[in-house]
Amino acid sequence: MAASGPIYTANSPIPVDLFVSKKYPGLTRGDIGFADSSGGIIYRVNRTQHQSKSNSSQRRKRVVVVDSAGNPLISVYRQDKGLWQGFKGDDGEEKELIFKVNRTMKTLTRTEFEVFIVDENSEDSASHFTIKGSPFQKSCTIYRGNSIIAQV
């Protein structure tokens, strides 16, 4: 019987390393780039100001996550201190809400967030992910229930 390589099923997690920096070539001031191991930018985060259509004098902080071709994937708006909402794409309107983030703890040494994924088929108000981090150690762990799903 011949030996074969590992078999990966569709549900097997495949770890991906992304490297984050503000100093990649081609990034404008204030942008953050996520690059693969060969240095190719996979995602970029652009910081912008957004003029509210309902109140023309109101400007809100917004970040837009774009792919390597510059296509907008997610627009994240700061709603209030410690509360953000993410919408699909970036057409200038807040139409298709996909997630909400609520900061539950902020101290000098520890920050925690709860992430709620919006599902129109569910009225579940429990958080889907918890993010715990330490700003001084520049570390972050993302949990789903009691399981760690990502670390930085």
Secondary structure, 3 states (H helix, E strand, C coil): CCCCCCCCCCCCCCCCCCEEECCCCCCCCCCEEEECCCCCEEEEEEEEEEECCCCCCCEEEEEEEEECCCCEEEEEEEEECCEEEEEECCCCCCCCEEEEEEEEEECCCCEEEEEEECCCCCCCCCCCEEEEEECCCCEEEEEECCEEEEEC
